[in-house]
Amino acid sequence: MGADHTRPAPSAPPGVRRILVATVVPLFVATLIAALVLWPWDAPDPAAGTEPPRQHGTVTRVVTEPCPPAPETPEGGPDGAQGPCGTVTVRVDDGPAAGQQVETPVPAGPGAPAVAVGDEIILVQLTDPADPSISTYNIAEHQRGKPLVWLVVLFAAAIVAFGRWRGLAALAGLAASFAILLTFVLPGISAGSPPLLVAVVGAALIMFVVLYLTHGVTAQTSVAVLGTLGSLVLTGVLGTIATAATHLTGFGSEDATTLSVLQVDVDLHGLLLAGIIIGSLGVLDDVTVTQAATVTELAHANPGLSRMQLYRAATRVGRAHIASTVNTIVLAYAGASLPVLLLLTADSRAVTQILTSEFLAQEIVRSAVATLGLIAAVPLTTGLAAVVTTAGRRGGEVSEQAEPPTTPAPRPAADRSEALEALGGARATDPTATARSGWPDGGRSTETAW
C-alpha cells in the first residue's frame, strides 16, 4: 500500500480558525447535551420468549413426492397452493438437539426456500401447547452469514485499497453511523421520544463524528459541517410544512401499519419526518464536502481568484453535481419501493388518484423535500467556503503575486535599425555586445543578418 499523495488543504488564518471553533464547538456541545437528554436509558428490552427458538442445521436428505389433491372451494377452485411436497432430513448443528436428525416438511408456498442436500438452513422449533414434550421443526430460511461476511470483507478491502488511510477512516465513520443509529436513534424512537427531534440530534451527531473522522479537523471540514447542519435544519422545516400541507399520517405502508400495532407509542407522522432527515444526511454530506473541497482547490490552483469568482466557479460545479444527485435520490426511493410501485401499476384507479394516494404522496414529499435541502446546501456551503478561503485577503480581493519574469517585447523596425547601427559600432570595440543586446534570441539573428 503506497503513501497517500492527497494534498492537504491550505490552513485558514488564525482569526478565521478561532471564529470556526467558536461556532462549531458550541454546536457540538449542544448536540452532545441533547443526545444525553434524549438517550433511551430506560428503553425496554425486547420481549423474551415471544419468538420460537431457532437452530442452525444442515440438510442431509430431500425426498419429494406427489402432493395429495387439494379440496375444492365452494367456487370450484383448489383450496390453497400446490407443492412441492415431501420431507427433508436435517442434522441439527446447535442447541439442545445438536447432532440429532430431524424431519421437516419440504418448504412450500410463496417465498419458500428451495433446499438441497448440503444446504445450511435455519430451523424453527414449534412446541405443542398441550404437550410441551412434543416438538416439530420447520425450515425458515437459508443461513446467509458466510456469504455476507465475504461480501463485507470484499467491500472493506476495495475501499481500503482505493482510499488507503482515507478509506480506512471512511469505514470507521460508517461503523460509527450504524452505532449511533442502533444505540440512539432507533431505541429512542421506540421508547416514545419525538422522532423528528431524535432524528435531527442523531443526524447531527453522525455528521460531527463522520466528517471530522473521515476528512480531518480542518477549516474545510468545519465549513462542510456548518453547511450540512444548516441544510438539515432547513430540510426538517420544509418536511414539517410539506407533510402538514399534504395531510400525511405516516400510515402509507404496510410496515408502518404493522409497527403501529406492535408499538403503539411510536409517532408515525414524526417517523416519516425522521426518515426524510436520515435519508438526506448521506447525500448532504457528499454535496457539502464536495463544495468545500472545490472552493479550496480552486483557490489553491489560482490564488488570484476573487471571492465572487470562487463562488461562481464552485457553484457551476455544484449545479452539475445537484443535477445528477436529484436523479440518484428519486431512483433510490423508487428502487426501495419497487414491489409496491408494480402493485400500483396494476391498480384500476385513475392515475391522479394513484399519485395522490398516501403511499406515493409521501414518496413524492420525501424526494422533493430532500432535493430542496440539497439545492440549499450548494450556495450555503459554497458561500461560506469562499469567505473562509479568502479571509486572508483584504475584502476578498485578488491577492498580490510576484510578477513572473517577462520576455522583452519585439522592438519596432525603426528602433531595430538604430540598434543595429549602434551594435555595429559596439562590435568593433566590444565582442560581447551581441550577448548583451537584450533581444530574445540573444543577438544571434542580428549577427546572422549582419
BELWO-V241669 format. One line per field, one symbol per residue. ss: DSSP state (H for helix, E for strand, L for the rest). Layout:
BEGIN
ss: ???
END
This chain:
BEGIN
ss: LLLLLLLLLLLLLHHHHHHHHHHHHHHHHHHHHHHHHHLLLLLLLLLLLLLLLEEEEEEEEEEEELLLLLLELLLLLELLLLLLEEEEEEEELLLLLLLLEEEEELLLLLLLLLLLLLLEEEEEEEELLLLLLLEEEEEEEELLHHHHHHHHHHHHHHHHHHHHHHHHHHHHHHHHHHHHHHHHHHHHHHLLLLHHHHHHHHHHHHHHHHHHHHHLLLHHHHHHHHHHHHHHHHHHHHHHHHHHHLLLLLLLLHHHHHHHHHLLLLLHHHHHHHHHHHHHHHHHHHHHHHHHHHHHHHHHHLLLLLHHHHHHHHHHHHHHHHHHHHHHHHHHHHHHLHHHHHHHHLLLLLHHHHHLLHHHHHHHHHHHHHHHHHHHHHHHHHHHHHHHHLLLLLLLLLLLLLLLLLLLLLLLHHHHHHHHHHHHHHHHHLHHHLLLLLLLLLLHHHHHHL
END
